[in-house]
């Protein structure tokens, strides 16, 4: 949640920071702020604004010059969106400025102590506590002032700190919320996401939890919160700045939906082994003996990643014949789970920084479990914490709601299921069958996307619905779950997903003409069972949109999806429903890339 960007160098800093905030606006967009300083000047200059980055930009004066600065775009946790609650937060003497992602758990206690000492607070935020702690420290260096303040707080943070008495440096720190350094030519950058950096540098350093850094224009150094020096080697990021442009589309969501054929091709490229009818997944760090010793697979994710994990679990059971299930990481980490040494745990996250997933990984590692990561962002926290894993290679995903990363994650699970299956009992013939199906996916996705105009017309019919029901059976149920979530996220229409087999156990009471049903009807061994569910809905005058491989007589509308292998069909069947959600939201005039109350990377509880 929230976006941080900072710069120290020789260039005029305000335009750089505003540009960086615009690239990070998907991480938080209820308020924004900027602080700058210039050499040979005293004090810090700050501007803040409720609303989007464009609202902040309109308030920045023309003569807002400086060569060092930090900025922030906020997703509210403590305190409602307002100018006052926006970051950065400054001390009363205007010498210290702090931007912060995360949550300080003991903020209320610290606030009471500071108020008892005469400190006057301006905002409702937890971050202002940290600002005052840094300002009140009697340490001689900014590094020590920040370190002393961090020792007093409990919780998560990614921070950047400026001090008027130390104008030649920015001090940053991380614990549970990402901080990335960008290495330039006699200039340094810092951000919470590489999206803010790639226009200026592709050399980055990702801080670990418990690590700090001091940035100067021509140098940086890293160390722990205890003061021990650490060695940080820059790495080169693959993504280009152009990856974050709209590319002629009206929204990032539309662009990313239409990038899926190429994205799926990327996740497959170089991984298929035709000789042995399997795939190469070199980053798993799981040899054949270890793979055969696995007795169960547990997949952990949140939101869309959890739904991808549900599809992944089914593919692993079908192809590798290993018992597998998926569970929300946010629930798993709090229920004191039994950690079995014969279970392979898989953590799923687009950003690789999702706090609930990361916390579950850390707890599993503490208990001696083997954990793999399935993530999109190279070098992210989960990728570093896990014993091994695979990248999904979806490329940057800017829209808050996930589309291409969801699809690529399900394809990555298909590769993993095939890999495990061929090590165990999956035949060469079935391996070839799945590989042929995987190779068909990009062209079949393009075939689905070519139906956009028809789906847009259907969306217009459903835009007035107050609620919708999504149903699917076995392979179709996770697709229904994800499609329901997409519609909720982007259109704000209430939607609920149920197994089609559960209709008669309660949900049929809701069926009426005003409640449309979206039914996932693959042409598999459960086709007649699914058709029976449509009969039940139609008998109660329900309106039905079917997503199927052939026309469904009982449906009012059918979206035809090309047939692949039964195990891979779920990958395709959700894609037209991404377009349905998109065009429903568009018809309603929603802010599609930035849905209310949501942020892209959930790095807080």
N, C-alpha and C positions, 0 to 999 in steps of 0.2 A: 504494500500500500504506500501511497505518497511517492513523490519524486524529488530527488536531491540532485543538484548540479552545482559544481564550483569550478573556479578557474584562478590561476595565478600565473602571470607572465607579463608580456609587454603590450598586448592588444587591449583595445577598449572593451571592457568586460561586459557591460550591460547587454549589448546585442547578442553576445555569445551565450549568456545565461538565459535570455529570453528564448533564443532558438532551442537551447537544450530543454527548457521547460516544455516547449511545444511538443518536442519528441517524447516527453515523458508524461504528457497530460493524461494518457490512458491509465496511469498509476494513481491519479488523484486529481480532482477537478472541481472542488468546491471553493477553493481560495488559493492564492499564490502570493509570493513575496520575494524580494530581492534586497540584498545588502552589498554595497561596494565600498572600497577604499582605494585611495591613490597614494603613491609615494609622496613624502614630504607634506602630508596633510594629517591633521589630527581628527580623531573621531571616525565614525562610520555613518554612511548615508543609507536610509532604508525607505522602501515603498512597498506597501501591501494592499491587496484588494480581494474582497469577496468575489467569487465567480471564477471565470475561466482565465487562462493566461492572457487572452486578448484584452480582458478588463484590466489586468495589471499593466500590460504594455501601454494602454491608453493613459495610464496615470504616471508613467515614468517621464520625468521632465527631460527636455532636450539636453540640458547641461548636467546630466547624471553620469559624470565621467569617473573612471577608475580602472585600475589594472588588476585588481584582486576582488573576488566576490563569491558569494554563495547565494543560492536561490532554492525555492521549494514550491511544489504544487501539492496541495493537501487533500487527503481523504479523511474526513472528520472521525475522530474517536472520542477525545475529551473536548467537549464544548462544541456548540453548533457552529456551522460555517459563518464567519464574520471577518471583517477587517482586523479586529483585535486578536482573534484566535488564529489568524493566518501566521505561518512561519515566514521569515525568521523571527525569533524572539530575542529582544535586546535587554540588557541590564539597565538599571535606572540611570547610570552614568553614561550610557550609550557607548560603552567600551567593548562589551562582549555581545556577540551575535551567534545564535545556535540554530541550525536546522536539524530536524530529528524525524526519523521513521521508527515506528515501533511503539511500545507501551511501557511506561514506567509503573510497575505494579505498586510500589510504595510511595507514589507521588503524594497521596493525601496526607500520609504521616509526615513526610518531609515538608510539605506545604505548611502544615500546622506549626512545625518547629521554626521555619523561616519567618512566618508571620509573627510568632511570639518574640522573635528577635528584631522585629520592626520592619521586615521586608514587605513592601506593598506590591501585590500582584495585579497585573493589568488584564490577564486573560484567564480562561477556564482550563487551559491546557496543562497536561503533565510536563510538557517540554519546558515551560517557563521555570519549573523547579530546577532543571539542570542548568539553565542560564544563570540563575542566581548562585547556584553552588560554585560554578566556575568563577563568577565575578568576585565571590567572597573569599576564595582561596588566597592564602598568603604566600604560595609557592613563587619561586623566582622565574620559572619558565612556563610558557603556555602548555607545553606537554604535561608538566607536573600538575598544573591547575586542573586540566581535563582529567588526568588520571585520578587525582584525589576525588573529584566529583563523581566519577564513574564507580569508585569503590563504595560510594554511599547509596547508589541506586540499585534497585532490583528490577529486572524485566528485560525487554529486548530493545535494541537500538541500532540504528545506523546514523551516525552524526557527522556534521562538519561544523567546526568552530573557528571564528575569527576574533581577534582581539586588537583593539586600536594601539596598544603598547607593543604589539608584535606584528607589524604590518607586512612583514616579509614572509609570512607563513600562514598556512591553513592546517589545522590538526583535525584528523578524522579518526573514527573508531567504529568497530562493528561487533555486535553480539546478537545474532539471530535475524538481522535485517541487512540485506546486501549493500556492500560498498565496493566500488570498482574505481581504480586509479587509471588515468589515461596519460601515457608518456609522450610528450611532444618535443619539439625543438626549442629548448630554453623556455618551455611553458609546460604546465601540468594541469590536468583536469581531474575532477572527481565526480562521480555520479552513482546513483542507485541502480543504474541499468546501462548497459553498453549502448543502448539506442541514442543516448545523449552524447556519446563520444565518437561514434564511427565517422561522423562528418569531418573530424579533425585529426584523429589518430586511430590506428588499429593495433597499437601496442598497449596492452592492458595488464594490470595486476589486480587480482581479486583478493581482498582481505579475508582471512579466516575469522571465525568467532574468537573473541578475546584478543584481537589484534588491532593495533593503532598505526597511524602513519602521519608523518610530517611532510607537507608538500611545500617546496620552494620552487621558484621559477625554473631553476636549473638542476634540481635534485629532489630526491625523495628518500626517506628511510622508513622502515617498518620495524615494529617492536610490539611486545605484548603489553597488556595493561599492567603488568608487574614491572615493566621497564627492560626486559630482556630483548636484545636485538634479534630480529628474524631475517631470514634471507628470502627475498621475493624476486623471482625471475619473471620478467614480462613475457606474455604470450601474444600471439597474433590472432585476432578474431577474423573469422571468415566472412562475416556479413558486411555488405557494402552499404554506404549511406543511401543509395538509391532504393534499397530494399524497404526503406521506411516511407517512400513516397507513395502517393495515391495511384500513380500509373494510369491516369485517365478515368478512374472509377469515381463515383460520387462519394463512396465511403470505403473505409478500410475493410469492413466486413464483406462488402461485395467483392472487393479485390481479392481477399483471402479465400473466399469461397471458390472463385474462379482460378486461383493458383493451385488448386488441389491436384489436378492431373500432373503438373510438373513436380509438386511436392512429393507425391507418392512415387514418382519415378526416381526422385533423389533418395528416398529411404530404401528403395530396392537396389539402386545402382551399386554394382561391385560386390553384392552380398550373395547372389545366387550361385550355387555350385551344381551345375548340371550333371557333372560326372557321377556324383554320389546322391543326387536328388535331394539336396539339403541346402543349407545356407551357411555363410561365414559370419559369425558374430564374435569377432576377436576380443572385444572389450569385456566379455562376460566374466573372464577369469574363473571359468567353471569347466573343468575337463570332463571327459566322458565318464570317468569313474565317479566323480562328484555328482554329475547329473543323474546317473543311475541310482545313486544313494538317496535322492530326493523322494520323500514319501508324500509330501503335500506341498502345495503352493498357495501362499496367501498374498493377495495383491492389495495395496493400500494407496488410496488417492482421495481427493476431495472434488466435489462437483463433477465437472466434465471428465476429469482424470479418473474419478471413481467409476463413471459409466464406461469409459474405455477399458478400465480394469475388469468390469463385469463381462464385457465381450471377450477380453483376453483370457479370463478364467475359463469361459466356455470352450474357447479354441484349444487351450492347453489340455482340458479334460478330453476333448474329442480326438485330438491328434496325438497327444503324448500319453493319454490314459493315466494321468496323474490327478488325484483329487485336487481341485482348485476352487477358490472362492475369492471374492473381492469384498472389502469392507471400507467404510469411510475412515480415513486415518484420524479424523477428529474424534471419533468414538473409540477406536482401537486403543489410543494412547492413554485413555482414562479408565479403561475397564480392567486393569491389572491382568492382561492376557497371559495365558500359559504359552511360553515360548519353547517350541519343540525343536531340538537340534536337527531333526530330519526334515524340517520344513524350510523351504526356500521362500524368503520374503522379497517382494518386489514393490518398490516405491515409485509412484507415478506422479510427475509434476511437469507442467509445461515450462515454468520458469526455473525449476530446480531449486526454488527458494521457499515454496509454500510452507509456512511455519508449522502447521499441524503435521504435515508429512515429514518434514525435517525432524521434528521432535520425536515422532514415532521411530524414525530411523535411528536416532541417537539412543533411544531407550532399547531398541532391539540390539544394537551393537553392544551396549553395556551388558546385555544378558547373553552375549555370545552367539547371536544369530547370524546367519549368512544373509546379506541384503544386497539385492541388485537394484539399480536405478534405471528407470525409463524416463528420460528427460529430453528437453529440446535445447536447452542452453548449455553450451560447452563450458566446463569449468565452474558450474554453479555448485552451491553448497551440497546438494544431495548427490551430485555426480562425484564430488570429492569425498563425501562421507561413506558412500556405498563401497562394497567389496569389488564391484564391477557393474556392468550394465551396458546399455545401448542408447545411442542418441537417435532421435526420431527425424532429425534433419528437415523439419518443416520450414525453417527459415523464420525471420522475425514475424511475429503476430501482434499487431498493434491494437486491433479492435478488442474491447474488453471481453466480449463473448468469443469463445474459442470455436473455430471451425476446422481449418486445415490442420491444426495441431492435434485435434481429436482424431481426425481421419488418419493422420500419420502414426499416431500412437496405436490405433487399432491394427494398422499394417505391421508395425513393429512387433506387436504381440503375435500376429500371425507368423512372422519370421521366427520368433522365439519358440512358439508352439511347434513349428515344423522342425526346428533344430533339436528340441528335446524329444520330439516324436521319432526322428530318424535315429537318435542315439538309443532309443528304447525299442519299440515294437512297430513303428510305422513302416509299411512296406515301401520298396522303391517305387512301385506303381503309384501308390497314394502320394508319395513325395513328389513325383512328376506331375500328378494331377493338381496338387496345390500350387506348385511352381507355375504351371500353365495358367492357373486362375489368377495368381498374383500379377503375372505379366499382362493380363487383360485389364487390370484395374484402371490404369490411366485413361485408356480409350473409352472404357465404360463410364467413367466419371464425366468425361467430356460429352458423352451421349446424353447423360442425365442433365447436365448444365444447359444443353441445347434446348431443353424444354422450359426454359425460364419464363418465356412469355405466357405459356399456358398456366404455369404455377402462379404467376403474378395475378392472373385473372381469378384463380381459385382463392388466393389470399384476400382479394377484395370482398369475397363472399363471407369470409370468416372474421374480418376486421371488427365487425359489430358484435361478435360473440362476447359474452361476459365471462365465460368459462369454457374449457375444452377438455375432453377426455382422450388420452392416448393409450392404446392397448397393443399388446404383443404377447406372443407365447414363446417361451424358451429363448431361442435366438433373437426373436423380435422384441422381447421385453426390455433389454438394455437400450435398444434403439428407441423404443417408446419413452423410456426415462430421459434420455438425452434430448429427444425432440421436444418433450414437455418442458424441460429446463430452458432450452433455447427460446421457446415462445415466451415463457415467463420473463426471462432476462431482458429481452430486447423489445417486446411489445407491451409488457405489463398486463397481459391477459392472464387470468388465473388458469392454470392447466395442471392436470393430475394424470399420472401414469399408473396403470394397473396391469397385472398379468391378465391376459384374455380369459384364462381359466378361472379367474376369481370373480368374473362379472356376476354370476348367479349367487355369490356369497356376500352380496351387499351393494356394489356399485350400480346394479340394474335399477335400483330405486331412484337414481338420478336421471335416468334416460328420459328425454323429452325432446321435442323438435328444437328447442332453444339451446340444447347442449350438443354441439357437434362432436363426433368421435373420429379420431384418426386411428386407423387400424393398420398394423404392420402384418402383411399377409405374404410371406415368402412361399415359393412353390417347392415345399419340402414335404417330409413325411407327416407334417401336422397341418397340411393345407385344409383338409376337410374339417378338422377341429376348429381352425380359424374361421372357416366359412360358417360353421354353426354359430359362432359368436356373433357374426354379422347378422345372421337370421334373428337371433335374440334381440339385437338392437333395433333392427328394422321392424320387428313385430310390435315394438313400443314406440314407433314413429320417430326413431332417432335418425339424425342426418349423419352420413358416413362418408369420409374420405379415406380411400384405401391406397396404400403404397404396396404394390404387388408386381409380380412378374407377368401377370396376364389380367385382362379385364375382369372385375368382380361384379357379377350381376346385381348383388344386393347393395352395392355402394352407389352413392349419388355421383361421386367422382372417383376416378382411379388414376393414380400416377404410375405409369409403367416404368419399371426399373429393369435393366438388362440382367439376365441370369448369369451367375457365376457358380462356383462350387458352393454347396450348401454351407460349409463352414465359413466361407468368405462373404456370403451374401449380406450379413449385417453391416459390413464396411460400406457397402453401396446404398443401403436402404435409408440411411439417415441423411444423405446428401440432399435429396429434394426437400426434405423437411427443414434444412437450413435455409433454403430459398423461401420456403413458406413463411418461416419466422421473419426473415428479412423483409419480405414484401408486405407482410401484415403490419410490421412496425412502420414501414415506410408509408403505408396507407393511413396510419394513425398519426403520422408526423412526429414519431419518436426520435430522440437523439441516439441514433443507432450505434455509433462507435463508443458512446459514453453513457450507458444506461444509468439511471438514477440510483444512488446508494451503493453502486458497485465499483470495484477497482480490479485491475488486471491481475496483479501479483499480490496474493493475500499473505503478507508477511507478519500479520498479527493474529492473535487468537480471536 
